[in-house]
Amino acid sequence: MSEPNKGTDQQNETTKRETASRARDSADKATAPVSDAAKKTEAKAGRQAAAAATGQVTTVARTAWTAVARRKMLAMGVGAGVTAVGAASYAAGRRAGRRP
């Protein structure tokens, strides 16, 4: 009987690794454009989210500043509303207290 081929298994493993490496390289090259596009899309979405958040903060700040700047008119409006509610409840109480 002849001796078994010991080097054949080692060559097969080396060949399998090289083939797998080539397959990974090919897959990376094939998916590179998609990967680049995904990264660009993520960056664009991030910029849009930051811009939207900045816009919201600006709107809130502007509203707060307007309320502070017009605090006298705001106070007069609240005072007028409280006075109107008080007058209405007084009138309703007087009307309810009358006897028919």
PyMOL commands that set and color helices and strands:
alter all, ss='L'
color gray80, all
select helices_A, chain A and resi 7-69+71-97
alter helices_A, ss='H'
color red, helices_A
deselect
rebuild
show_as cartoon
